[in-house]
Each structure stands twice: as C-alpha cells, then as structure tokens.
Amino acid sequence: MSEDRRYRVVIRCPKCGEKYILRGRKNKAGEMETGFRRCVCGNENQLHVDIAPE
C-alpha cells in the first residue's frame, strides 16, 4: 500500500449533528491527515470518523 493513496473521510459531530465529507491521506506515522481541526460548534474531541479508500 502506498502512502499517496487517498481516503474518503466522513466526520460526524454528535453534539450538533454536522457532517463533513473530506479527502485525506495517511502520513508516515500512519495517522490520517485531512486538515480538519474542529466542528463549527467548537467540538474537537467527540467526533465519529469513518474512513474508506477512494
């Protein structure tokens, strides 16, 4: 598996119900990078993340 493979990342906020659909890549440490920081309601920690290959 190459590191430049893209993934479809769906992030849902249980606090406000907002849903974000992003594209991301895994970095060398194996973590997903999408550029997402926090929900519009300010929630940074309690997020539901689903990752699927594109």
mmCIF file as Biopython writes it, N, C-alpha, C and O atoms, coordinates in Angstrom:
data_model
#
loop_
_atom_site.group_PDB
_atom_site.id
_atom_site.type_symbol
_atom_site.label_atom_id
_atom_site.label_alt_id
_atom_site.label_comp_id
_atom_site.label_asym_id
_atom_site.label_entity_id
_atom_site.label_seq_id
_atom_site.pdbx_PDB_ins_code
_atom_site.Cartn_x
_atom_site.Cartn_y
_atom_site.Cartn_z
_atom_site.occupancy
_atom_site.B_iso_or_equiv
_atom_site.auth_seq_id
_atom_site.auth_asym_id
_atom_site.pdbx_PDB_model_num
ATOM 1   N N  . MET A ? 1  ? 0.856   -1.183 0.000  1.0 0.0 1  A 1 
ATOM 2   C CA . MET A ? 1  ? 0.000   0.000  0.000  1.0 0.0 1  A 1 
ATOM 3   C C  . MET A ? 1  ? 0.895   1.237  0.000  1.0 0.0 1  A 1 
ATOM 4   O O  . MET A ? 1  ? 1.805   1.349  0.821  1.0 0.0 1  A 1 
ATOM 5   N N  . SER A ? 2  ? 0.641   2.144  -0.900 1.0 0.0 2  A 1 
ATOM 6   C CA . SER A ? 2  ? 1.475   3.332  -0.975 1.0 0.0 2  A 1 
ATOM 7   C C  . SER A ? 2  ? 0.914   4.438  -0.077 1.0 0.0 2  A 1 
ATOM 8   O O  . SER A ? 2  ? -0.275  4.462  0.243  1.0 0.0 2  A 1 
ATOM 9   N N  . GLU A ? 3  ? 1.800   5.346  0.314  1.0 0.0 3  A 1 
ATOM 10  C CA . GLU A ? 3  ? 1.396   6.418  1.222  1.0 0.0 3  A 1 
ATOM 11  C C  . GLU A ? 3  ? 0.590   7.500  0.524  1.0 0.0 3  A 1 
ATOM 12  O O  . GLU A ? 3  ? -0.075  8.292  1.191  1.0 0.0 3  A 1 
ATOM 13  N N  . ASP A ? 4  ? 0.634   7.553  -0.809 1.0 0.0 4  A 1 
ATOM 14  C CA . ASP A ? 4  ? -0.088  8.608  -1.510 1.0 0.0 4  A 1 
ATOM 15  C C  . ASP A ? 4  ? -1.522  8.213  -1.835 1.0 0.0 4  A 1 
ATOM 16  O O  . ASP A ? 4  ? -2.206  8.938  -2.558 1.0 0.0 4  A 1 
ATOM 17  N N  . ARG A ? 5  ? -1.985  7.102  -1.330 1.0 0.0 5  A 1 
ATOM 18  C CA . ARG A ? 5  ? -3.363  6.671  -1.544 1.0 0.0 5  A 1 
ATOM 19  C C  . ARG A ? 5  ? -4.324  7.598  -0.803 1.0 0.0 5  A 1 
ATOM 20  O O  . ARG A ? 5  ? -4.099  7.951  0.354  1.0 0.0 5  A 1 
ATOM 21  N N  . ARG A ? 6  ? -5.403  7.986  -1.492 1.0 0.0 6  A 1 
ATOM 22  C CA . ARG A ? 6  ? -6.378  8.889  -0.872 1.0 0.0 6  A 1 
ATOM 23  C C  . ARG A ? 6  ? -7.516  8.093  -0.248 1.0 0.0 6  A 1 
ATOM 24  O O  . ARG A ? 6  ? -7.858  7.000  -0.699 1.0 0.0 6  A 1 
ATOM 25  N N  . TYR A ? 7  ? -8.091  8.672  0.799  1.0 0.0 7  A 1 
ATOM 26  C CA . TYR A ? 7  ? -9.196  8.061  1.514  1.0 0.0 7  A 1 
ATOM 27  C C  . TYR A ? 7  ? -10.352 9.041  1.601  1.0 0.0 7  A 1 
ATOM 28  O O  . TYR A ? 7  ? -10.153 10.255 1.637  1.0 0.0 7  A 1 
ATOM 29  N N  . ARG A ? 8  ? -11.554 8.506  1.634  1.0 0.0 8  A 1 
ATOM 30  C CA . ARG A ? 8  ? -12.755 9.318  1.867  1.0 0.0 8  A 1 
ATOM 31  C C  . ARG A ? 8  ? -13.006 9.274  3.366  1.0 0.0 8  A 1 
ATOM 32  O O  . ARG A ? 8  ? -13.151 8.197  3.944  1.0 0.0 8  A 1 
ATOM 33  N N  . VAL A ? 9  ? -13.058 10.430 3.989  1.0 0.0 9  A 1 
ATOM 34  C CA . VAL A ? 9  ? -13.214 10.529 5.431  1.0 0.0 9  A 1 
ATOM 35  C C  . VAL A ? 9  ? -14.525 11.257 5.726  1.0 0.0 9  A 1 
ATOM 36  O O  . VAL A ? 9  ? -14.737 12.385 5.283  1.0 0.0 9  A 1 
ATOM 37  N N  . VAL A ? 10 ? -15.400 10.590 6.482  1.0 0.0 10 A 1 
ATOM 38  C CA . VAL A ? 10 ? -16.663 11.191 6.893  1.0 0.0 10 A 1 
ATOM 39  C C  . VAL A ? 10 ? -16.579 11.436 8.394  1.0 0.0 10 A 1 
ATOM 40  O O  . VAL A ? 10 ? -16.394 10.507 9.180  1.0 0.0 10 A 1 
ATOM 41  N N  . ILE A ? 11 ? -16.718 12.697 8.777  1.0 0.0 11 A 1 
ATOM 42  C CA . ILE A ? 11 ? -16.644 13.091 10.188 1.0 0.0 11 A 1 
ATOM 43  C C  . ILE A ? 11 ? -18.023 13.593 10.600 1.0 0.0 11 A 1 
ATOM 44  O O  . ILE A ? 11 ? -18.588 14.481 9.960  1.0 0.0 11 A 1 
ATOM 45  N N  . ARG A ? 12 ? -18.563 13.012 11.683 1.0 0.0 12 A 1 
ATOM 46  C CA . ARG A ? 12 ? -19.864 13.428 12.206 1.0 0.0 12 A 1 
ATOM 47  C C  . ARG A ? 12 ? -19.695 13.916 13.645 1.0 0.0 12 A 1 
ATOM 48  O O  . ARG A ? 12 ? -18.982 13.316 14.450 1.0 0.0 12 A 1 
ATOM 49  N N  . CYS A ? 13 ? -20.371 15.018 13.936 1.0 0.0 13 A 1 
ATOM 50  C CA . CYS A ? 13 ? -20.342 15.588 15.278 1.0 0.0 13 A 1 
ATOM 51  C C  . CYS A ? 13 ? -21.624 15.179 16.010 1.0 0.0 13 A 1 
ATOM 52  O O  . CYS A ? 13 ? -22.718 15.533 15.569 1.0 0.0 13 A 1 
ATOM 53  N N  . PRO A ? 14 ? -21.510 14.443 17.117 1.0 0.0 14 A 1 
ATOM 54  C CA . PRO A ? 14 ? -22.705 14.055 17.854 1.0 0.0 14 A 1 
ATOM 55  C C  . PRO A ? 14 ? -23.346 15.208 18.627 1.0 0.0 14 A 1 
ATOM 56  O O  . PRO A ? 14 ? -24.518 15.120 18.995 1.0 0.0 14 A 1 
ATOM 57  N N  . LYS A ? 15 ? -22.607 16.276 18.878 1.0 0.0 15 A 1 
ATOM 58  C CA . LYS A ? 15 ? -23.156 17.423 19.619 1.0 0.0 15 A 1 
ATOM 59  C C  . LYS A ? 15 ? -24.177 18.201 18.803 1.0 0.0 15 A 1 
ATOM 60  O O  . LYS A ? 15 ? -25.277 18.485 19.278 1.0 0.0 15 A 1 
ATOM 61  N N  . CYS A ? 16 ? -23.799 18.552 17.545 1.0 0.0 16 A 1 
ATOM 62  C CA . CYS A ? 16 ? -24.682 19.399 16.746 1.0 0.0 16 A 1 
ATOM 63  C C  . CYS A ? 16 ? -25.240 18.697 15.512 1.0 0.0 16 A 1 
ATOM 64  O O  . CYS A ? 16 ? -26.134 19.229 14.855 1.0 0.0 16 A 1 
ATOM 65  N N  . GLY A ? 17 ? -24.723 17.498 15.183 1.0 0.0 17 A 1 
ATOM 66  C CA . GLY A ? 17 ? -25.229 16.749 14.049 1.0 0.0 17 A 1 
ATOM 67  C C  . GLY A ? 17 ? -24.599 17.113 12.710 1.0 0.0 17 A 1 
ATOM 68  O O  . GLY A ? 17 ? -25.011 16.592 11.673 1.0 0.0 17 A 1 
ATOM 69  N N  . GLU A ? 18 ? -23.614 17.991 12.718 1.0 0.0 18 A 1 
ATOM 70  C CA . GLU A ? 18 ? -22.949 18.407 11.470 1.0 0.0 18 A 1 
ATOM 71  C C  . GLU A ? 18 ? -22.166 17.233 10.877 1.0 0.0 18 A 1 
ATOM 72  O O  . GLU A ? 18 ? -21.632 16.399 11.608 1.0 0.0 18 A 1 
ATOM 73  N N  . LYS A ? 19 ? -22.105 17.182 9.545  1.0 0.0 19 A 1 
ATOM 74  C CA . LYS A ? 19 ? -21.408 16.108 8.842  1.0 0.0 19 A 1 
ATOM 75  C C  . LYS A ? 19 ? -20.436 16.721 7.843  1.0 0.0 19 A 1 
ATOM 76  O O  . LYS A ? 19 ? -20.794 17.632 7.095  1.0 0.0 19 A 1 
ATOM 77  N N  . TYR A ? 20 ? -19.207 16.218 7.835  1.0 0.0 20 A 1 
ATOM 78  C CA . TYR A ? 20 ? -18.169 16.690 6.924  1.0 0.0 20 A 1 
ATOM 79  C C  . TYR A ? 20 ? -17.678 15.516 6.093  1.0 0.0 20 A 1 
ATOM 80  O O  . TYR A ? 20 ? -17.410 14.444 6.637  1.0 0.0 20 A 1 
ATOM 81  N N  . ILE A ? 21 ? -17.558 15.700 4.788  1.0 0.0 21 A 1 
ATOM 82  C CA . ILE A ? 21 ? -17.007 14.685 3.902  1.0 0.0 21 A 1 
ATOM 83  C C  . ILE A ? 21 ? -15.727 15.256 3.318  1.0 0.0 21 A 1 
ATOM 84  O O  . ILE A ? 21 ? -15.753 16.264 2.611  1.0 0.0 21 A 1 
ATOM 85  N N  . LEU A ? 22 ? -14.607 14.610 3.615  1.0 0.0 22 A 1 
ATOM 86  C CA . LEU A ? 22 ? -13.288 15.112 3.239  1.0 0.0 22 A 1 
ATOM 87  C C  . LEU A ? 22 ? -12.479 14.026 2.548  1.0 0.0 22 A 1 
ATOM 88  O O  . LEU A ? 22 ? -12.839 12.849 2.574  1.0 0.0 22 A 1 
ATOM 89  N N  . ARG A ? 23 ? -11.388 14.442 1.933  1.0 0.0 23 A 1 
ATOM 90  C CA . ARG A ? 23 ? -10.411 13.503 1.410  1.0 0.0 23 A 1 
ATOM 91  C C  . ARG A ? 23 ? -9.162  13.641 2.256  1.0 0.0 23 A 1 
ATOM 92  O O  . ARG A ? 23 ? -8.792  14.741 2.667  1.0 0.0 23 A 1 
ATOM 93  N N  . GLY A ? 24 ? -8.512  12.504 2.514  1.0 0.0 24 A 1 
ATOM 94  C CA . GLY A ? 24 ? -7.313  12.548 3.324  1.0 0.0 24 A 1 
ATOM 95  C C  . GLY A ? 24 ? -6.298  11.531 2.884  1.0 0.0 24 A 1 
ATOM 96  O O  . GLY A ? 24 ? -6.583  10.656 2.066  1.0 0.0 24 A 1 
ATOM 97  N N  . ARG A ? 25 ? -5.119  11.652 3.430  1.0 0.0 25 A 1 
ATOM 98  C CA . ARG A ? 25 ? -4.023  10.719 3.171  1.0 0.0 25 A 1 
ATOM 99  C C  . ARG A ? 25 ? -3.378  10.366 4.504  1.0 0.0 25 A 1 
ATOM 100 O O  . ARG A ? 25 ? -3.404  11.150 5.452  1.0 0.0 25 A 1 
ATOM 101 N N  . LYS A ? 26 ? -2.804  9.180  4.558  1.0 0.0 26 A 1 
ATOM 102 C CA . LYS A ? 26 ? -2.084  8.788  5.762  1.0 0.0 26 A 1 
ATOM 103 C C  . LYS A ? 26 ? -0.674  9.344  5.693  1.0 0.0 26 A 1 
ATOM 104 O O  . LYS A ? 26 ? -0.024  9.307  4.648  1.0 0.0 26 A 1 
ATOM 105 N N  . ASN A ? 27 ? -0.209  9.864  6.834  1.0 0.0 27 A 1 
ATOM 106 C CA . ASN A ? 27 ? 1.169   10.353 6.892  1.0 0.0 27 A 1 
ATOM 107 C C  . ASN A ? 27 ? 2.100   9.196  7.243  1.0 0.0 27 A 1 
ATOM 108 O O  . ASN A ? 27 ? 1.648   8.060  7.382  1.0 0.0 27 A 1 
ATOM 109 N N  . LYS A ? 28 ? 3.375   9.470  7.384  1.0 0.0 28 A 1 
ATOM 110 C CA . LYS A ? 28 ? 4.358   8.409  7.650  1.0 0.0 28 A 1 
ATOM 111 C C  . LYS A ? 28 ? 4.141   7.729  8.988  1.0 0.0 28 A 1 
ATOM 112 O O  . LYS A ? 28 ? 4.555   6.586  9.178  1.0 0.0 28 A 1 
ATOM 113 N N  . ALA A ? 29 ? 3.493   8.421  9.921  1.0 0.0 29 A 1 
ATOM 114 C CA . ALA A ? 29 ? 3.207   7.850  11.238 1.0 0.0 29 A 1 
ATOM 115 C C  . ALA A ? 29 ? 1.940   6.999  11.221 1.0 0.0 29 A 1 
ATOM 116 O O  . ALA A ? 29 ? 1.593   6.387  12.232 1.0 0.0 29 A 1 
ATOM 117 N N  . GLY A ? 30 ? 1.242   6.955  10.077 1.0 0.0 30 A 1 
ATOM 118 C CA . GLY A ? 30 ? 0.023   6.159  9.968  1.0 0.0 30 A 1 
ATOM 119 C C  . GLY A ? 30 ? -1.237  6.895  10.379 1.0 0.0 30 A 1 
ATOM 120 O O  . GLY A ? 30 ? -2.311  6.297  10.448 1.0 0.0 30 A 1 
ATOM 121 N N  . GLU A ? 31 ? -1.118  8.191  10.654 1.0 0.0 31 A 1 
ATOM 122 C CA . GLU A ? 31 ? -2.278  8.994  11.050 1.0 0.0 31 A 1 
ATOM 123 C C  . GLU A ? 31 ? -2.921  9.608  9.817  1.0 0.0 31 A 1 
ATOM 124 O O  . GLU A ? 31 ? -2.240  9.901  8.834  1.0 0.0 31 A 1 
ATOM 125 N N  . MET A ? 32 ? -4.230  9.803  9.874  1.0 0.0 32 A 1 
ATOM 126 C CA . MET A ? 32 ? -4.967  10.386 8.768  1.0 0.0 32 A 1 
ATOM 127 C C  . MET A ? 32 ? -4.842  11.903 8.797  1.0 0.0 32 A 1 
ATOM 128 O O  . MET A ? 32 ? -5.071  12.527 9.833  1.0 0.0 32 A 1 
ATOM 129 N N  . GLU A ? 33 ? -4.477  12.500 7.655  1.0 0.0 33 A 1 
ATOM 130 C CA . GLU A ? 33 ? -4.377  13.951 7.540  1.0 0.0 33 A 1 
ATOM 131 C C  . GLU A ? 33 ? -5.454  14.443 6.580  1.0 0.0 33 A 1 
ATOM 132 O O  . GLU A ? 33 ? -5.485  14.053 5.413  1.0 0.0 33 A 1 
ATOM 133 N N  . THR A ? 34 ? -6.334  15.302 7.085  1.0 0.0 34 A 1 
ATOM 134 C CA . THR A ? 34 ? -7.390  15.880 6.258  1.0 0.0 34 A 1 
ATOM 135 C C  . THR A ? 34 ? -7.408  17.399 6.323  1.0 0.0 34 A 1 
ATOM 136 O O  . THR A ? 34 ? -8.007  18.049 5.466  1.0 0.0 34 A 1 
ATOM 137 N N  . GLY A ? 35 ? -6.765  17.963 7.317  1.0 0.0 35 A 1 
ATOM 138 C CA . GLY A ? 35 ? -6.815  19.402 7.531  1.0 0.0 35 A 1 
ATOM 139 C C  . GLY A ? 35 ? -7.949  19.809 8.456  1.0 0.0 35 A 1 
ATOM 140 O O  . GLY A ? 35 ? -8.072  20.984 8.801  1.0 0.0 35 A 1 
ATOM 141 N N  . PHE A ? 36 ? -8.782  18.850 8.863  1.0 0.0 36 A 1 
ATOM 142 C CA . PHE A ? 36 ? -9.910  19.133 9.758  1.0 0.0 36 A 1 
ATOM 143 C C  . PHE A ? 36 ? -9.382  19.383 11.165 1.0 0.0 36 A 1 
ATOM 144 O O  . PHE A ? 36 ? -8.547  18.629 11.664 1.0 0.0 36 A 1 
ATOM 145 N N  . ARG A ? 37 ? -9.867  20.432 11.798 1.0 0.0 37 A 1 
ATOM 146 C CA . ARG A ? 37 ? -9.427  20.764 13.160 1.0 0.0 37 A 1 
ATOM 147 C C  . ARG A ? 37 ? -10.548 20.626 14.186 1.0 0.0 37 A 1 
ATOM 148 O O  . ARG A ? 37 ? -10.374 19.989 15.224 1.0 0.0 37 A 1 
ATOM 149 N N  . ARG A ? 38 ? -11.711 21.234 13.884 1.0 0.0 38 A 1 
ATOM 150 C CA . ARG A ? 38 ? -12.838 21.131 14.816 1.0 0.0 38 A 1 
ATOM 151 C C  . ARG A ? 38 ? -14.130 21.479 14.100 1.0 0.0 38 A 1 
ATOM 152 O O  . ARG A ? 38 ? -14.125 22.082 13.027 1.0 0.0 38 A 1 
ATOM 153 N N  . CYS A ? 39 ? -15.225 21.090 14.712 1.0 0.0 39 A 1 
ATOM 154 C CA . CYS A ? 39 ? -16.561 21.343 14.186 1.0 0.0 39 A 1 
ATOM 155 C C  . CYS A ? 39 ? -16.921 22.817 14.372 1.0 0.0 39 A 1 
ATOM 156 O O  . CYS A ? 39 ? -16.300 23.520 15.169 1.0 0.0 39 A 1 
ATOM 157 N N  . VAL A ? 40 ? -17.914 23.270 13.640 1.0 0.0 40 A 1 
ATOM 158 C CA . VAL A ? 40 ? -18.351 24.665 13.767 1.0 0.0 40 A 1 
ATOM 159 C C  . VAL A ? 40 ? -18.890 24.970 15.162 1.0 0.0 40 A 1 
ATOM 160 O O  . VAL A ? 40 ? -18.900 26.127 15.581 1.0 0.0 40 A 1 
ATOM 161 N N  . CYS A ? 41 ? -19.341 23.935 15.888 1.0 0.0 41 A 1 
ATOM 162 C CA . CYS A ? 41 ? -19.847 24.157 17.254 1.0 0.0 41 A 1 
ATOM 163 C C  . CYS A ? 41 ? -18.717 24.195 18.285 1.0 0.0 41 A 1 
ATOM 164 O O  . CYS A ? 41 ? -18.967 24.421 19.469 1.0 0.0 41 A 1 
ATOM 165 N N  . GLY A ? 42 ? -17.469 23.973 17.839 1.0 0.0 42 A 1 
ATOM 166 C CA . GLY A ? 42 ? -16.333 24.020 18.753 1.0 0.0 42 A 1 
ATOM 167 C C  . GLY A ? 42 ? -15.886 22.661 19.261 1.0 0.0 42 A 1 
ATOM 168 O O  . GLY A ? 42 ? -14.890 22.578 19.980 1.0 0.0 42 A 1 
ATOM 169 N N  . ASN A ? 43 ? -16.583 21.605 18.912 1.0 0.0 43 A 1 
ATOM 170 C CA . ASN A ? 43 ? -16.235 20.261 19.351 1.0 0.0 43 A 1 
ATOM 171 C C  . ASN A ? 43 ? -14.960 19.799 18.652 1.0 0.0 43 A 1 
ATOM 172 O O  . ASN A ? 43 ? -14.881 19.829 17.423 1.0 0.0 43 A 1 
ATOM 173 N N  . GLU A ? 44 ? -13.961 19.372 19.427 1.0 0.0 44 A 1 
ATOM 174 C CA . GLU A ? 44 ? -12.699 18.888 18.875 1.0 0.0 44 A 1 
ATOM 175 C C  . GLU A ? 44 ? -12.440 17.422 19.211 1.0 0.0 44 A 1 
ATOM 176 O O  . GLU A ? 44 ? -11.658 16.767 18.521 1.0 0.0 44 A 1 
ATOM 177 N N  . ASN A ? 45 ? -13.070 16.900 20.242 1.0 0.0 45 A 1 
ATOM 178 C CA . ASN A ? 45 ? -12.702 15.589 20.756 1.0 0.0 45 A 1 
ATOM 179 C C  . ASN A ? 45 ? -13.717 14.486 20.491 1.0 0.0 45 A 1 
ATOM 180 O O  . ASN A ? 45 ? -13.326 13.359 20.186 1.0 0.0 45 A 1 
ATOM 181 N N  . GLN A ? 46 ? -14.987 14.774 20.596 1.0 0.0 46 A 1 
ATOM 182 C CA . GLN A ? 46 ? -16.016 13.746 20.485 1.0 0.0 46 A 1 
ATOM 183 C C  . GLN A ? 46 ? -16.575 13.720 19.067 1.0 0.0 46 A 1 
ATOM 184 O O  . GLN A ? 46 ? -17.679 14.203 18.816 1.0 0.0 46 A 1 
ATOM 185 N N  . LEU A ? 47 ? -15.807 13.156 18.147 1.0 0.0 47 A 1 
ATOM 186 C CA . LEU A ? 47 ? -16.213 13.090 16.752 1.0 0.0 47 A 1 
ATOM 187 C C  . LEU A ? 47 ? -16.240 11.639 16.297 1.0 0.0 47 A 1 
ATOM 188 O O  . LEU A ? 47 ? -15.419 10.835 16.737 1.0 0.0 47 A 1 
ATOM 189 N N  . HIS A ? 48 ? -17.177 11.300 15.419 1.0 0.0 48 A 1 
ATOM 190 C CA . HIS A ? 48 ? -17.259 9.965  14.834 1.0 0.0 48 A 1 
ATOM 191 C C  . HIS A ? 48 ? -16.613 10.045 13.458 1.0 0.0 48 A 1 
ATOM 192 O O  . HIS A ? 48 ? -17.047 10.824 12.610 1.0 0.0 48 A 1 
ATOM 193 N N  . VAL A ? 49 ? -15.559 9.228  13.232 1.0 0.0 49 A 1 
ATOM 194 C CA . VAL A ? 49 ? -14.816 9.283  11.995 1.0 0.0 49 A 1 
ATOM 195 C C  . VAL A ? 49 ? -14.917 7.936  11.295 1.0 0.0 49 A 1 
ATOM 196 O O  . VAL A ? 49 ? -14.628 6.898  11.889 1.0 0.0 49 A 1 
ATOM 197 N N  . ASP A ? 50 ? -15.331 7.955  10.020 1.0 0.0 50 A 1 
ATOM 198 C CA . ASP A ? 50 ? -15.382 6.761  9.177  1.0 0.0 50 A 1 
ATOM 199 C C  . ASP A ? 50 ? -14.424 6.971  8.019  1.0 0.0 50 A 1 
ATOM 200 O O  . ASP A ? 50 ? -14.468 8.006  7.354  1.0 0.0 50 A 1 
ATOM 201 N N  . ILE A ? 51 ? -13.553 5.990  7.773  1.0 0.0 51 A 1 
ATOM 202 C CA . ILE A ? 51 ? -12.543 6.096  6.727  1.0 0.0 51 A 1 
ATOM 203 C C  . ILE A ? 51 ? -12.728 4.950  5.749  1.0 0.0 51 A 1 
ATOM 204 O O  . ILE A ? 51 ? -12.857 3.793  6.148  1.0 0.0 51 A 1 
ATOM 205 N N  . ALA A ? 52 ? -12.738 5.285  4.447  1.0 0.0 52 A 1 
ATOM 206 C CA . ALA A ? 52 ? -12.863 4.277  3.399  1.0 0.0 52 A 1 
ATOM 207 C C  . ALA A ? 52 ? -11.929 4.659  2.248  1.0 0.0 52 A 1 
ATOM 208 O O  . ALA A ? 52 ? -11.783 5.843  1.942  1.0 0.0 52 A 1 
ATOM 209 N N  . PRO A ? 53 ? -11.295 3.672  1.606  1.0 0.0 53 A 1 
ATOM 210 C CA . PRO A ? 53 ? -10.439 4.001  0.456  1.0 0.0 53 A 1 
ATOM 211 C C  . PRO A ? 53 ? -11.262 4.554  -0.690 1.0 0.0 53 A 1 
ATOM 212 O O  . PRO A ? 53 ? -12.429 4.196  -0.853 1.0 0.0 53 A 1 
ATOM 213 N N  . GLU A ? 54 ? -10.658 5.428  -1.487 1.0 0.0 54 A 1 
ATOM 214 C CA . GLU A ? 54 ? -11.341 6.025  -2.634 1.0 0.0 54 A 1 
ATOM 215 C C  . GLU A ? 54 ? -11.198 5.155  -3.841 1.0 0.0 54 A 1 
ATOM 216 O O  . GLU A ? 54 ? -11.708 5.493  -4.909 1.0 0.0 54 A 1 
#
